[in-house]
Every structure is written in C-alpha cells, then in structure tokens.
Amino acid sequence: MSPDRPTMVATDVDGTLINDDELVSARTREVIHAVVESGTPFVLATGRPPRWISPVVESLGYAPLSICANGAVVYDSYTDRVLSAATLSVEALVELSELALHALPGAGLAAERVGASAHDAATPQFVSSPDYEHAWLNPDNTEMSEDDVLAAPAVKLLIRRPGMTSTAMYDALAPHVGTLADMTFSTENGLIELSAPGVTKASGLVSAAEQFGFDLSGLVAFGDMPNDIPMLALADLGVAMGNAHADAKAAADEVTDTNSRDGVAKVLGRWWL
C-alpha cells in the first residue's frame, strides 16, 4: 500500500454509494473491490436497518461490515449477525414520544427494533402506530397501538409529520429533546430519527474500530445528509456528495460529484485503480 492511502473507508448508502436507480455502478463497484483487495477496511455507515442491507450487498458484490440505524447497530452482513446495538429504553421512548407529540401535533410514531440477525422472526423489526404515514414506498412495518410501539427498547424512534419538512420538524423539536436523545434526519420528507444520546454514525465507527482494531487516523468518509455530519467530522477526509444537503457540504472537507455520477469512485480513484 502507498503510505498516503486512507487507513479506512466508510460510506453512506442512499444518495451516496448507490445511484438514483438504487444500484452500485460498475465503476464504483470496481474501485471498492480494489479497496477491499488492498486490505483497507471498507464499511457501510447508513441509516438503514440491517434488513435493508442485503440489496446493497447484492449490488456491491461484497458483504461489508455495516454501521446501521445511524450508528446504533454494528452488523456483519457476511455472517448475518448483529454484533452490538445501542437502544433507547422504554422509559426514554415514552418521554421522547410525549415531547414529540406536544411539539409536533398530528405526528405519527414508529420504532426500529433489532434482533440477533437482519430478519430475526422473533423480533418485530419495524413497528408503527395506526396514524403513522410512511415516508417511503413498500414499508415492511407491523402496525400496533401507540403504547405497544413504545413497549420495547428500540434502536430508533421515528417521528413522521406529513406536510412539514424535516428541517422544520427538527427546529421545532430540538429545544424540547435537548440531550435526552441524539436527533437527526436523512430525508427532507417530514421524518425525524431519534437515537440514544451520543449515538451517531461516528460513534458506530468508533465502536467498530474498537471491536476489529481498525485504524481511524486516515479515515475517508462519504455522505450526503445531516445524519452523516458526525461521521464527516470524525474523518481525516470528510467528503460530501454533489447532491448533498447544504449542511453536509458545509461540514465536509471537500465536495465530490453526485451519487449518480460516481462521486465516491472519483475520490477513491486517487489511491486505487
């Protein structure tokens, strides 16, 4: 390896690694395989839960370690094992839901849970209240009462308020949440995501580095939304996509091309290929 090569590569998935057809392009796949073959750790860092990693693995042609649920879950996609999970307690979920419904009247609630594997049948993975309107197509939720949504620890509490931007929701809710949870968003489509205090993609990468002995000193990280900002700040080189949210661009060391124009590959190609 060249001494100036990154010691580790981490990338967000949606709006970053995959293109607008939700696929890894041939060029991006080629350079990532070169990263892996060189011995440099390559990690996904995404808001997605483990059960949504398999399509990325299929398109990538490689099963990487994955930091899921905005840093709450460390997941080995090769062995399909959840290695660790940081959860919000039932008490925290109840308190946060009360604050959210007070600050955002008419909002719906959902919770992301995790089991021992990506599709652990013993654990309902994504549960939502009857008034929760989904922010994406083809949701794989289990609908239950609001009380039941909050009745088990969760890696994420999701607050959905159709008709509002996520930025407006964040601004309304942040003064009430304070340090009770880590709050972010990965879409402007009226969806806020709450995790345990201090849980971010950056903390997930630190946890993975401790478990596997990764060297974060030369980390290169890619992202496009506010939930990527802690990871971009952690990295030696934080790279925002050309299609990124303005706040992510402001937090990055540089801005590359868009996700559909091989922005990740264009940066990594400096050291590989």
Accessible surface in RSA format (square Angstrom, percent):
REM  Atomic radii and reference values for relative SASA: ProtOr
REM  Chains: A
REM  Algorithm: Lee & Richards
REM  Probe-radius: 1.40
REM  Slices: 20
REM RES _ NUM      All-atoms   Total-Side   Main-Chain    Non-polar    All polar
REM                ABS   REL    ABS   REL    ABS   REL    ABS   REL    ABS   REL
RES MET A   1   132.70  68.7  57.77  38.2  74.93 178.4  42.43  36.1  90.26 119.6
RES SER A   2    53.41  45.1  39.45  52.6  13.96  32.2  33.98  72.4  19.43  27.2
RES PRO A   3   141.33 103.0 101.83  92.8  39.50 143.6 114.36  94.4  26.97 167.6
RES ASP A   4   102.58  71.9  80.04  79.7  22.55  53.3  46.60 109.7  55.98  55.8
RES ARG A   5    54.87  23.0  44.45  22.7  10.41  24.8   0.63   0.9  54.24  32.9
RES PRO A   6     6.03   4.4   1.32   1.2   4.71  17.1   6.01   5.0   0.02   0.1
RES THR A   7    41.19  29.3  31.88  32.3   9.31  22.2  36.42  48.9   4.78   7.2
RES MET A   8     0.00   0.0   0.00   0.0   0.00   0.0   0.00   0.0   0.00   0.0
RES VAL A   9     0.00   0.0   0.00   0.0   0.00   0.0   0.00   0.0   0.00   0.0
RES ALA A  10     0.00   0.0   0.00   0.0   0.00   0.0   0.00   0.0   0.00   0.0
RES THR A  11     0.00   0.0   0.00   0.0   0.00   0.0   0.00   0.0   0.00   0.0
RES ASP A  12     8.18   5.7   8.18   8.1   0.00   0.0   0.06   0.1   8.12   8.1
RES VAL A  13     0.00   0.0   0.00   0.0   0.00   0.0   0.00   0.0   0.00   0.0
RES ASP A  14    62.31  43.6  57.35  57.1   4.96  11.7  36.63  86.2  25.68  25.6
RES GLY A  15    19.96  24.6   0.00   N/A  19.96  24.6  13.34  36.6   6.62  14.8
RES THR A  16     1.75   1.2   0.00   0.0   1.75   4.2   0.00   0.0   1.75   2.6
RES LEU A  17     4.05   2.3   0.00   0.0   4.05  10.2   0.00   0.0   4.05  10.9
RES ILE A  18     4.84   2.8   4.84   3.6   0.00   0.0   4.84   3.5   0.00   0.0
RES ASN A  19    31.38  21.6  27.96  27.0   3.42   8.2   6.95  16.7  24.43  23.6
RES ASP A  20   114.12  79.9  84.24  83.8  29.88  70.7  36.72  86.4  77.40  77.2
RES ASP A  21   111.62  78.2  90.10  89.7  21.52  50.9  18.73  44.1  92.89  92.6
RES GLU A  22   120.18  69.0 106.25  80.4  13.93  33.2  26.91  52.0  93.28  76.2
RES LEU A  23    98.32  54.8  98.31  70.3   0.01   0.0  98.31  69.0   0.01   0.0
RES VAL A  24     5.07   3.3   0.00   0.0   5.07  12.2   0.00   0.0   5.07  13.8
RES SER A  25    30.79  26.0  22.23  29.7   8.56  19.7  29.65  63.1   1.14   1.6
RES ALA A  26    71.03  65.3  59.47  91.8  11.56  26.3  59.99  84.5  11.04  29.2
RES ARG A  27   114.08  47.9 108.43  55.3   5.65  13.4  37.97  51.9  76.11  46.1
RES THR A  28     4.21   3.0   4.21   4.3   0.00   0.0   0.26   0.3   3.95   6.0
RES ARG A  29    78.71  33.0  78.71  40.1   0.00   0.0  17.41  23.8  61.30  37.2
RES GLU A  30   101.67  58.4  92.17  69.7   9.51  22.6  35.55  68.8  66.13  54.0
RES VAL A  31     0.42   0.3   0.42   0.4   0.00   0.0   0.42   0.4   0.00   0.0
RES ILE A  32     0.02   0.0   0.02   0.0   0.00   0.0   0.02   0.0   0.00   0.0
RES HIS A  33    55.10  30.1  53.67  37.3   1.43   3.6  34.60  35.7  20.49  23.8
RES ALA A  34    19.93  18.3  14.08  21.7   5.85  13.3  16.92  23.8   3.01   8.0
RES VAL A  35     0.00   0.0   0.00   0.0   0.00   0.0   0.00   0.0   0.00   0.0
RES VAL A  36    41.25  27.1  31.13  28.2  10.12  24.4  31.54  27.4   9.71  26.3
RES GLU A  37   142.32  81.7 104.85  79.3  37.47  89.2  51.50  99.6  90.82  74.2
RES SER A  38    33.44  28.3   6.32   8.4  27.11  62.5  18.87  40.2  14.56  20.4
RES GLY A  39    60.43  74.5   0.00   N/A  60.43  74.5  34.94  95.9  25.50  57.1
RES THR A  40     5.66   4.0   0.13   0.1   5.53  13.2   2.57   3.5   3.08   4.7
RES PRO A  41    34.96  25.5  23.64  21.6  11.32  41.1  34.96  28.9   0.00   0.0
RES PHE A  42     6.91   3.5   0.00   0.0   6.91  18.0   0.00   0.0   6.91  19.8
RES VAL A  43     1.00   0.7   1.00   0.9   0.00   0.0   1.00   0.9   0.00   0.0
RES LEU A  44     0.00   0.0   0.00   0.0   0.00   0.0   0.00   0.0   0.00   0.0
RES ALA A  45     0.00   0.0   0.00   0.0   0.00   0.0   0.00   0.0   0.00   0.0
RES THR A  46     1.21   0.9   1.21   1.2   0.00   0.0   0.00   0.0   1.21   1.8
RES GLY A  47    12.74  15.7   0.00   N/A  12.74  15.7   8.28  22.7   4.46  10.0
RES ARG A  48    32.30  13.6  28.54  14.6   3.76   9.0   8.55  11.7  23.75  14.4
RES PRO A  49     5.16   3.8   5.14   4.7   0.02   0.1   5.16   4.3   0.00   0.0
RES PRO A  50     3.78   2.8   2.53   2.3   1.25   4.5   2.53   2.1   1.25   7.8
RES ARG A  51    16.25   6.8   9.20   4.7   7.05  16.8   8.84  12.1   7.41   4.5
RES TRP A  52    65.84  26.4  65.34  31.6   0.50   1.2  56.49  30.1   9.35  15.2
RES ILE A  53     0.89   0.5   0.89   0.7   0.00   0.0   0.89   0.6   0.00   0.0
RES SER A  54    65.11  55.0  57.70  77.0   7.41  17.1  46.20  98.4  18.91  26.5
RES PRO A  55    75.82  55.3  66.95  61.0   8.87  32.2  70.10  57.9   5.71  35.5
RES VAL A  56     3.89   2.6   2.08   1.9   1.81   4.4   3.86   3.4   0.03   0.1
RES VAL A  57    33.13  21.8  32.30  29.2   0.83   2.0  32.32  28.1   0.81   2.2
RES GLU A  58   148.29  85.1 122.71  92.8  25.58  60.9  51.26  99.2  97.03  79.2
RES SER A  59    16.82  14.2   5.41   7.2  11.41  26.3  12.62  26.9   4.20   5.9
RES LEU A  60     0.00   0.0   0.00   0.0   0.00   0.0   0.00   0.0   0.00   0.0
RES GLY A  61    49.85  61.5   0.00   N/A  49.85  61.5  29.77  81.7  20.08  45.0
RES TYR A  62    73.58  34.4  65.50  37.3   8.08  21.0  43.83  32.9  29.75  36.7
RES ALA A  63    23.42  21.5  10.98  16.9  12.44  28.3  10.98  15.5  12.44  33.0
RES PRO A  64     0.65   0.5   0.04   0.0   0.61   2.2   0.65   0.5   0.00   0.0
RES LEU A  65    22.67  12.6  15.28  10.9   7.39  18.6  15.59  10.9   7.08  19.0
RES SER A  66     0.00   0.0   0.00   0.0   0.00   0.0   0.00   0.0   0.00   0.0
RES ILE A  67     0.00   0.0   0.00   0.0   0.00   0.0   0.00   0.0   0.00   0.0
RES CYS A  68     0.00   0.0   0.00   0.0   0.00   0.0   0.00   0.0   0.00   0.0
RES ALA A  69     0.17   0.2   0.17   0.3   0.00   0.0   0.17   0.2   0.00   0.0
RES ASN A  70     3.63   2.5   3.63   3.5   0.00   0.0   3.63   8.7   0.00   0.0
RES GLY A  71     7.34   9.1   0.00   N/A   7.34   9.1   0.00   0.0   7.34  16.4
RES ALA A  72     3.86   3.5   0.11   0.2   3.75   8.5   0.21   0.3   3.65   9.7
RES VAL A  73     0.05   0.0   0.05   0.0   0.00   0.0   0.05   0.0   0.00   0.0
RES VAL A  74     2.90   1.9   2.90   2.6   0.00   0.0   2.90   2.5   0.00   0.0
RES TYR A  75    10.99   5.1  10.99   6.3   0.00   0.0   0.34   0.3  10.65  13.1
RES ASP A  76    25.74  18.0  25.74  25.6   0.00   0.0   1.62   3.8  24.12  24.1
RES SER A  77    17.90  15.1   1.93   2.6  15.96  36.8   1.93   4.1  15.96  22.4
RES TYR A  78   177.11  82.7 152.42  86.7  24.69  64.3 105.45  79.2  71.67  88.3
RES THR A  79    65.23  46.4  40.68  41.2  24.55  58.5  48.72  65.4  16.51  25.0
RES ASP A  80    58.43  40.9  54.18  53.9   4.26  10.1  27.15  63.9  31.28  31.2
RES ARG A  81   130.05  54.6 130.05  66.3   0.00   0.0  50.14  68.5  79.91  48.4
RES VAL A  82    26.85  17.7   6.39   5.8  20.46  49.3   6.39   5.6  20.46  55.5
RES LEU A  83    46.92  26.1  15.50  11.1  31.42  79.0  18.80  13.2  28.12  75.7
RES SER A  84    42.80  36.2  33.06  44.1   9.74  22.4  38.85  82.7   3.95   5.5
RES ALA A  85    46.55  42.8  12.31  19.0  34.23  77.9  13.99  19.7  32.56  86.2
RES ALA A  86    38.40  35.3  30.25  46.7   8.15  18.5  37.32  52.6   1.07   2.8
RES THR A  87    62.38  44.4  41.72  42.3  20.66  49.2  18.17  24.4  44.21  66.8
RES LEU A  88     2.43   1.4   0.91   0.7   1.52   3.8   2.43   1.7   0.00   0.0
RES SER A  89    51.58  43.6  44.86  59.9   6.72  15.5  38.28  81.5  13.30  18.6
RES VAL A  90    47.44  31.2  46.08  41.7   1.36   3.3  46.08  40.0   1.36   3.7
RES GLU A  91   131.47  75.5 122.21  92.5   9.27  22.1  72.09 139.4  59.38  48.5
RES ALA A  92    27.34  25.1  21.69  33.5   5.65  12.9  26.45  37.2   0.90   2.4
RES LEU A  93     0.00   0.0   0.00   0.0   0.00   0.0   0.00   0.0   0.00   0.0
RES VAL A  94    59.02  38.8  59.02  53.4   0.00   0.0  59.02  51.3   0.00   0.0
RES GLU A  95    81.55  46.8  80.30  60.8   1.25   3.0  24.97  48.3  56.59  46.2
RES LEU A  96     1.79   1.0   1.67   1.2   0.12   0.3   1.67   1.2   0.12   0.3
RES SER A  97     3.00   2.5   3.00   4.0   0.00   0.0   0.00   0.0   3.00   4.2
RES GLU A  98   110.45  63.4 101.30  76.6   9.15  21.8  43.01  83.2  67.44  55.1
RES LEU A  99    44.14  24.6  43.59  31.2   0.55   1.4  44.14  31.0   0.00   0.0
RES ALA A 100     0.06   0.1   0.06   0.1   0.00   0.0   0.06   0.1   0.00   0.0
RES LEU A 101    53.83  30.0  45.00  32.2   8.84  22.2  45.30  31.8   8.53  23.0
RES HIS A 102   136.54  74.6 115.93  80.6  20.61  52.7  75.51  77.8  61.03  71.0
RES ALA A 103    21.36  19.6   0.78   1.2  20.59  46.8   6.56   9.2  14.80  39.2
RES LEU A 104     3.14   1.8   2.18   1.6   0.96   2.4   3.14   2.2   0.00   0.0
RES PRO A 105    89.85  65.5  85.08  77.6   4.77  17.3  88.35  72.9   1.50   9.3
RES GLY A 106    68.38  84.3   0.00   N/A  68.38  84.3  38.56 105.8  29.83  66.8
RES ALA A 107     3.30   3.0   0.00   0.0   3.30   7.5   0.00   0.0   3.30   8.7
RES GLY A 108     2.01   2.5   0.00   N/A   2.01   2.5   0.67   1.8   1.33   3.0
RES LEU A 109     0.55   0.3   0.39   0.3   0.16   0.4   0.39   0.3   0.16   0.4
RES ALA A 110     0.00   0.0   0.00   0.0   0.00   0.0   0.00   0.0   0.00   0.0
RES ALA A 111     0.00   0.0   0.00   0.0   0.00   0.0   0.00   0.0   0.00   0.0
RES GLU A 112     7.41   4.3   7.41   5.6   0.00   0.0   0.71   1.4   6.70   5.5
RES ARG A 113    21.95   9.2  20.16  10.3   1.79   4.3   5.76   7.9  16.19   9.8
RES VAL A 114    27.04  17.8   7.28   6.6  19.76  47.6   7.28   6.3  19.76  53.6
RES GLY A 115    14.45  17.8   0.00   N/A  14.45  17.8   9.58  26.3   4.87  10.9
RES ALA A 116    74.35  68.4  60.04  92.7  14.31  32.5  67.97  95.7   6.38  16.9
RES SER A 117    28.33  23.9  28.33  37.8   0.00   0.0  13.44  28.6  14.89  20.9
RES ALA A 118     3.84   3.5   3.77   5.8   0.07   0.2   3.84   5.4   0.00   0.0
RES HIS A 119   120.00  65.6  98.98  68.8  21.02  53.8  77.00  79.4  43.00  50.0
RES ASP A 120    29.45  20.6  23.49  23.4   5.96  14.1   6.75  15.9  22.70  22.6
RES ALA A 121   109.49 100.7  66.96 103.3  42.53  96.7  78.28 110.2  31.21  82.7
RES ALA A 122    93.46  85.9  53.78  83.0  39.68  90.3  65.53  92.3  27.93  74.0
RES THR A 123    33.11  23.6  29.81  30.2   3.31   7.9  14.38  19.3  18.74  28.3
RES PRO A 124    59.86  43.6  48.37  44.1  11.49  41.8  59.58  49.2   0.28   1.7
RES GLN A 125    21.02  11.8  16.91  12.4   4.11   9.8  16.17  34.4   4.85   3.7
RES PHE A 126     1.48   0.7   0.12   0.1   1.36   3.6   0.12   0.1   1.36   3.9
RES VAL A 127     0.00   0.0   0.00   0.0   0.00   0.0   0.00   0.0   0.00   0.0
RES SER A 128     1.29   1.1   1.29   1.7   0.00   0.0   0.00   0.0   1.29   1.8
RES SER A 129     2.43   2.1   0.93   1.2   1.49   3.4   0.81   1.7   1.62   2.3
RES PRO A 130    89.20  65.0  64.36  58.7  24.85  90.3  64.53  53.3  24.68 153.4
RES ASP A 131    87.25  61.1  68.50  68.2  18.75  44.3  46.88 110.3  40.37  40.3
RES TYR A 132    11.90   5.6   0.00   0.0  11.90  31.0   0.00   0.0  11.90  14.7
RES GLU A 133   103.62  59.5  98.54  74.5   5.08  12.1  34.89  67.5  68.72  56.1
RES HIS A 134    47.23  25.8  25.67  17.8  21.56  55.2  21.96  22.6  25.27  29.4
RES ALA A 135    19.97  18.4   1.09   1.7  18.88  42.9   3.17   4.5  16.80  44.5
RES TRP A 136    73.23  29.4  56.97  27.6  16.26  38.2  67.32  35.9   5.91   9.6
RES LEU A 137   158.92  88.5 143.95 103.0  14.97  37.6 145.69 102.3  13.23  35.6
RES ASN A 138   137.89  95.1 109.64 105.9  28.26  68.0  35.10  84.5 102.79  99.4
RES PRO A 139    49.93  36.4  30.38  27.7  19.55  71.1  30.38  25.1  19.55 121.5
RES ASP A 140    68.46  48.0  45.18  45.0  23.27  55.0  46.12 108.5  22.34  22.3
RES ASN A 141    45.91  31.7  20.75  20.0  25.16  60.6   0.06   0.2  45.84  44.3
RES THR A 142    63.76  45.3  59.64  60.5   4.12   9.8  38.89  52.2  24.87  37.6
RES GLU A 143   110.14  63.2  82.90  62.7  27.24  64.9  21.73  42.0  88.42  72.2
RES MET A 144    43.07  22.3  32.33  21.4  10.74  25.6  41.57  35.3   1.49   2.0
RES SER A 145    55.48  46.9  45.81  61.1   9.67  22.3  45.15  96.1  10.33  14.5
RES GLU A 146    64.67  37.1  60.85  46.0   3.82   9.1  17.79  34.4  46.88  38.3
RES ASP A 147   113.56  79.5 105.57 105.1   7.99  18.9  30.36  71.4  83.20  83.0
RES ASP A 148    72.48  50.8  70.99  70.7   1.49   3.5   8.89  20.9  63.59  63.4
RES VAL A 149     0.00   0.0   0.00   0.0   0.00   0.0   0.00   0.0   0.00   0.0
RES LEU A 150    10.53   5.9   9.99   7.1   0.54   1.4  10.13   7.1   0.40   1.1
RES ALA A 151    61.33  56.4  35.91  55.4  25.42  57.8  39.84  56.1  21.49  56.9
RES ALA A 152    29.98  27.6  29.39  45.3   0.59   1.4  29.98  42.2   0.00   0.0
RES PRO A 153    71.61  52.2  63.65  58.0   7.96  28.9  63.65  52.6   7.96  49.4
RES ALA A 154     0.46   0.4   0.00   0.0   0.46   1.0   0.46   0.6   0.00   0.0
RES VAL A 155     1.49   1.0   1.32   1.2   0.17   0.4   1.32   1.1   0.17   0.5
RES LYS A 156    10.89   5.3  10.89   6.7   0.00   0.0   0.29   0.3  10.60  11.3
RES LEU A 157     0.00   0.0   0.00   0.0   0.00   0.0   0.00   0.0   0.00   0.0
RES LEU A 158     4.20   2.3   4.20   3.0   0.00   0.0   4.20   3.0   0.00   0.0
RES ILE A 159     0.00   0.0   0.00   0.0   0.00   0.0   0.00   0.0   0.00   0.0
RES ARG A 160    18.99   8.0  18.62   9.5   0.37   0.9   0.18   0.2  18.81  11.4
RES ARG A 161    72.01  30.2  72.01  36.7   0.00   0.0   0.94   1.3  71.06  43.1
RES PRO A 162    42.65  31.1  35.46  32.3   7.18  26.1  37.03  30.6   5.62  34.9
RES GLY A 163    89.36 110.2   0.00   N/A  89.36 110.2  42.82 117.5  46.53 104.2
RES MET A 164    55.03  28.5  43.95  29.1  11.08  26.4  42.37  36.0  12.66  16.8
RES THR A 165    70.80  50.4  68.70  69.6   2.11   5.0  63.26  85.0   7.55  11.4
RES SER A 166     0.00   0.0   0.00   0.0   0.00   0.0   0.00   0.0   0.00   0.0
RES THR A 167    53.79  38.3  53.71  54.5   0.07   0.2  51.65  69.4   2.13   3.2
RES ALA A 168    41.29  38.0  32.69  50.4   8.60  19.6  38.07  53.6   3.22   8.5
RES MET A 169     0.00   0.0   0.00   0.0   0.00   0.0   0.00   0.0   0.00   0.0
RES TYR A 170    76.07  35.5  76.07  43.3   0.00   0.0  35.97  27.0  40.10  49.4
RES ASP A 171    91.24  63.9  76.19  75.8  15.05  35.6  30.89  72.7  60.35  60.2
RES ALA A 172    37.93  34.9  22.51  34.7  15.42  35.1  33.44  47.1   4.49  11.9
RES LEU A 173     0.04   0.0   0.04   0.0   0.00   0.0   0.04   0.0   0.00   0.0
RES ALA A 174    31.28  28.8  24.98  38.5   6.31  14.3  25.92  36.5   5.36  14.2
RES PRO A 175   106.56  77.7  66.80  60.9  39.76 144.5  79.87  65.9  26.69 165.9
RES HIS A 176    78.27  42.8  59.97  41.7  18.30  46.8  34.41  35.5  43.87  51.0
RES VAL A 177     2.38   1.6   1.34   1.2   1.04   2.5   1.34   1.2   1.04   2.8
RES GLY A 178    50.76  62.6   0.00   N/A  50.76  62.6  33.80  92.7  16.97  38.0
RES THR A 179   127.51  90.7 110.81 112.3  16.70  39.8  84.86 114.0  42.65  64.5
RES LEU A 180    72.51  40.4  63.91  45.7   8.61  21.6  66.43  46.7   6.09  16.4
RES ALA A 181     7.47   6.9   0.00   0.0   7.47  17.0   0.01   0.0   7.47  19.8
RES ASP A 182    39.64  27.8  34.59  34.4   5.06  12.0   4.81  11.3  34.83  34.7
RES MET A 183    21.74  11.3   7.90   5.2  13.84  33.0   7.90   6.7  13.84  18.3
RES THR A 184    19.05  13.5  17.69  17.9   1.36   3.2  16.48  22.1   2.57   3.9
RES PHE A 185    10.58   5.3  10.58   6.6   0.00   0.0  10.58   6.4   0.00   0.0
RES SER A 186    43.65  36.9  27.92  37.3  15.73  36.2  12.75  27.1  30.90  43.3
RES THR A 187    42.79  30.4  38.21  38.7   4.58  10.9  27.50  36.9  15.29  23.1
RES GLU A 188    67.59  38.8  57.13  43.2  10.46  24.9  48.62  94.0  18.98  15.5
RES ASN A 189    75.25  51.9  67.84  65.6   7.41  17.8  19.52  47.0  55.73  53.9
RES GLY A 190     0.17   0.2   0.00   N/A   0.17   0.2   0.17   0.5   0.00   0.0
RES LEU A 191     5.47   3.0   5.47   3.9   0.00   0.0   5.47   3.8   0.00   0.0
RES ILE A 192     0.00   0.0   0.00   0.0   0.00   0.0   0.00   0.0   0.00   0.0
RES GLU A 193     3.16   1.8   2.90   2.2   0.26   0.6   1.28   2.5   1.88   1.5
RES LEU A 194     0.04   0.0   0.04   0.0   0.00   0.0   0.04   0.0   0.00   0.0
RES SER A 195     3.01   2.5   3.01   4.0   0.00   0.0   0.84   1.8   2.17   3.0
RES ALA A 196    13.47  12.4  13.38  20.6   0.09   0.2  13.38  18.8   0.09   0.2
RES PRO A 197    83.94  61.2  62.68  57.1  21.26  77.3  64.71  53.4  19.22 119.5
RES GLY A 198    53.64  66.2   0.00   N/A  53.64  66.2  36.14  99.2  17.51  39.2
RES VAL A 199    16.26  10.7  14.05  12.7   2.22   5.3  14.05  12.2   2.22   6.0
RES THR A 200    22.01  15.7  19.05  19.3   2.96   7.1  18.34  24.6   3.67   5.6
RES LYS A 201     0.40   0.2   0.07   0.0   0.33   0.8   0.07   0.1   0.33   0.4
RES ALA A 202    15.37  14.1  15.37  23.7   0.00   0.0  15.37  21.6   0.00   0.0
RES SER A 203    39.81  33.6  29.67  39.6  10.15  23.4  32.78  69.8   7.03   9.8
RES GLY A 204     1.41   1.7   0.00   N/A   1.41   1.7   1.41   3.9   0.00   0.0
RES LEU A 205     0.00   0.0   0.00   0.0   0.00   0.0   0.00   0.0   0.00   0.0
RES VAL A 206    55.82  36.7  55.82  50.5   0.00   0.0  55.82  48.5   0.00   0.0
RES SER A 207    35.65  30.1  33.49  44.7   2.16   5.0  21.25  45.2  14.41  20.2
RES ALA A 208     0.00   0.0   0.00   0.0   0.00   0.0   0.00   0.0   0.00   0.0
RES ALA A 209    10.03   9.2   6.93  10.7   3.09   7.0   7.36  10.4   2.67   7.1
RES GLU A 210   137.35  78.9 103.14  78.0  34.21  81.5  48.44  93.7  88.92  72.6
RES GLN A 211    85.19  47.6  47.07  34.4  38.11  90.7  38.45  81.8  46.73  35.4
RES PHE A 212    96.15  48.1  65.69  40.7  30.46  79.3  72.58  44.0  23.58  67.5
RES GLY A 213    67.08  82.7   0.00   N/A  67.08  82.7  35.45  97.3  31.63  70.8
RES PHE A 214    47.15  23.6  31.82  19.7  15.33  39.9  34.03  20.6  13.12  37.6
RES ASP A 215    74.59  52.2  65.68  65.4   8.90  21.1  35.48  83.5  39.10  39.0
RES LEU A 216    39.50  22.0  29.87  21.4   9.63  24.2  30.01  21.1   9.49  25.5
RES SER A 217    84.18  71.1  54.54  72.8  29.64  68.3  55.07 117.3  29.11  40.8
RES GLY A 218    12.99  16.0   0.00   N/A  12.99  16.0  11.91  32.7   1.07   2.4
RES LEU A 219     0.01   0.0   0.01   0.0   0.00   0.0   0.01   0.0   0.00   0.0
RES VAL A 220     4.65   3.1   4.65   4.2   0.00   0.0   4.65   4.0   0.00   0.0
RES ALA A 221     0.00   0.0   0.00   0.0   0.00   0.0   0.00   0.0   0.00   0.0
RES PHE A 222     0.00   0.0   0.00   0.0   0.00   0.0   0.00   0.0   0.00   0.0
RES GLY A 223     0.00   0.0   0.00   N/A   0.00   0.0   0.00   0.0   0.00   0.0
RES ASP A 224    12.43   8.7  12.39  12.3   0.04   0.1   0.00   0.0  12.43  12.4
RES MET A 225    23.92  12.4  23.92  15.8   0.00   0.0   8.32   7.1  15.60  20.7
RES PRO A 226    16.29  11.9  11.55  10.5   4.74  17.2  11.55   9.5   4.74  29.5
RES ASN A 227     7.99   5.5   2.71   2.6   5.27  12.7   2.64   6.4   5.35   5.2
RES ASP A 228     0.27   0.2   0.27   0.3   0.00   0.0   0.00   0.0   0.27   0.3
RES ILE A 229    48.60  27.7  48.60  36.2   0.00   0.0  48.60  35.0   0.00   0.0
RES PRO A 230    44.32  32.3  35.32  32.2   9.00  32.7  42.03  34.7   2.29  14.2
RES MET A 231     0.00   0.0   0.00   0.0   0.00   0.0   0.00   0.0   0.00   0.0
RES LEU A 232     2.40   1.3   0.00   0.0   2.40   6.0   0.00   0.0   2.40   6.4
RES ALA A 233    75.42  69.3  43.56  67.2  31.86  72.5  50.46  71.1  24.96  66.1
RES LEU A 234    64.15  35.7  39.69  28.4  24.46  61.5  47.64  33.5  16.51  44.4
RES ALA A 235    10.31   9.5   0.00   0.0  10.31  23.5   0.00   0.0  10.31  27.3
RES ASP A 236   102.16  71.6  73.36  73.0  28.81  68.1  10.91  25.7  91.25  91.0
RES LEU A 237    32.05  17.8  32.05  22.9   0.00   0.0  32.05  22.5   0.00   0.0
RES GLY A 238     0.05   0.1   0.00   N/A   0.05   0.1   0.05   0.1   0.00   0.0
RES VAL A 239     0.00   0.0   0.00   0.0   0.00   0.0   0.00   0.0   0.00   0.0
RES ALA A 240     0.00   0.0   0.00   0.0   0.00   0.0   0.00   0.0   0.00   0.0
RES MET A 241     0.03   0.0   0.03   0.0   0.00   0.0   0.03   0.0   0.00   0.0
RES GLY A 242    23.98  29.6   0.00   N/A  23.98  29.6   9.60  26.4  14.38  32.2
RES ASN A 243    63.78  44.0  31.97  30.9  31.81  76.6  34.15  82.2  29.64  28.6
RES ALA A 244    11.76  10.8   0.00   0.0  11.76  26.8   0.16   0.2  11.61  30.7
RES HIS A 245    38.83  21.2  27.37  19.0  11.46  29.3  31.40  32.4   7.44   8.7
RES ALA A 246    73.21  67.3  61.40  94.8  11.81  26.9  63.64  89.6   9.57  25.4
RES ASP A 247    75.58  52.9  71.78  71.4   3.80   9.0   9.94  23.4  65.64  65.5
RES ALA A 248     0.00   0.0   0.00   0.0   0.00   0.0   0.00   0.0   0.00   0.0
RES LYS A 249    76.45  37.3  67.78  41.6   8.67  20.6  28.23  25.4  48.22  51.4
RES ALA A 250    90.67  83.4  49.66  76.6  41.01  93.3  62.44  87.9  28.23  74.8
RES ALA A 251    39.46  36.3  12.41  19.2  27.05  61.5  23.78  33.5  15.68  41.5
RES ALA A 252    20.06  18.4   0.12   0.2  19.95  45.4   0.41   0.6  19.66  52.1
RES ASP A 253    92.36  64.7  56.09  55.8  36.27  85.8  18.51  43.6  73.85  73.6
RES GLU A 254    47.73  27.4  38.68  29.3   9.06  21.6  29.98  58.0  17.75  14.5
RES VAL A 255    73.73  48.5  44.75  40.5  28.98  69.8  44.75  38.9  28.98  78.6
RES THR A 256    18.10  12.9   4.26   4.3  13.85  33.0   9.36  12.6   8.74  13.2
RES ASP A 257    39.29  27.5  28.38  28.2  10.91  25.8  14.55  34.3  24.74  24.7
RES THR A 258    37.84  26.9  37.84  38.4   0.00   0.0  35.18  47.3   2.66   4.0
RES ASN A 259    13.89   9.6   7.30   7.1   6.59  15.9   0.16   0.4  13.73  13.3
RES SER A 260    54.26  45.8  26.52  35.4  27.74  63.9  26.47  56.4  27.79  38.9
RES ARG A 261   147.11  61.8 140.53  71.6   6.58  15.7  45.41  62.1 101.70  61.6
RES ASP A 262    30.64  21.5  28.81  28.7   1.83   4.3   1.81   4.3  28.83  28.8
RES GLY A 263     0.48   0.6   0.00   N/A   0.48   0.6   0.00   0.0   0.48   1.1
RES VAL A 264     2.18   1.4   1.36   1.2   0.83   2.0   1.36   1.2   0.83   2.2
RES ALA A 265     1.86   1.7   0.51   0.8   1.35   3.1   0.51   0.7   1.35   3.6
RES LYS A 266    77.63  37.9  61.64  37.8  15.99  38.1  46.04  41.4  31.58  33.6
RES VAL A 267     2.23   1.5   2.00   1.8   0.23   0.6   2.23   1.9   0.00   0.0
RES LEU A 268     0.00   0.0   0.00   0.0   0.00   0.0   0.00   0.0   0.00   0.0
RES GLY A 269    31.10  38.4   0.00   N/A  31.10  38.4  14.37  39.4  16.73  37.5
RES ARG A 270   135.73  57.0  94.64  48.2  41.09  97.8  53.66  73.3  82.07  49.7
RES TRP A 271    51.47  20.7  35.44  17.2  16.03  37.6  32.04  17.1  19.43  31.5
RES TRP A 272     3.96   1.6   3.14   1.5   0.82   1.9   3.90   2.1   0.06   0.1
RES LEU A 273   131.02  73.0  51.33  36.7  79.69 200.3  90.22  63.4  40.80 109.8
END  Absolute sums over single chains surface
CHAIN  1 A    10931.4       8071.6       2859.8       6103.6       4827.8
END  Absolute sums over all chains
TOTAL         10931.4       8071.6       2859.8       6103.6       4827.8
